[in-house]
């Protein structure tokens, strides 16, 4: 089984939870997949892997929303 690098611990900042990391990466991966479909491009690597690499490279960041109405 291949493990994705970097590890979860390397991606999470001190103010983020692992839950927000998973949700943020999943949303970005869905966006990547949607872009590929819209442009009719072939998937060269899995969108989740691309999203993790982009997060590690600082191309996007995860912002947690503090919603007091929950």
Buried (B, 14 or more C-beta within 10 A) or exposed (E): EEEBEEEEEEBBEEEBEEEBBEEBBEEBBEEBBEEBEEEEEEEEEEBBBBBBBBBEEEEBEBEEEEEEEE
